[in-house]
Amino acid sequence: MFQGFKEFIMRGNVIDLAVAVIIGAAFGAIVTAVVDYVINPLIGAFVPSGALSSWVITFPGIFADVNFGIGAIIQAIINFLAIAFVVYFALVVPMNKLAERRAAKNPVVEVEAPTQEELLTDIRDLLKQQNA
């Protein structure tokens, strides 16, 4: 039982995935800090409360007022877009360029596969040779 688990854990894909999750979490913390302490204060200068995350829209209710935390939602959207932007331009674009370079160095030669008729003709000829 433990041998199978050990083989599963030691596969390259599992290790790579674990490293990616750890690096992603650390990277997400950096981007979140930049958004929280640089971008949000700039946007907060134009928000009535002065801080984006504390911006709420109050609607009168029947029994009590209802506060919608619109600022926290906007902040989460900004965090997501910032992380997606950085991941795309820091990881996806360079990896695509690297793949293009590798493909240019080692062009793939596509061999045309024989048609069914050609394969059937070959099989017929081989059978004729065996029976003769």
Secondary structure, 3 states (H helix, E strand, C coil): CHHHHHHHHCCHHHHHHHHHHHHHHHHHHHHHHHHHHHHHHHHHCCCCCCCHHHCCEEECCCCCCEEECHHHHHHHHHHHHHHHHHHHHHHHHHHHHHHHHHHHHCCCCCCCCCCHHHHHHHHHHHHHHHHC
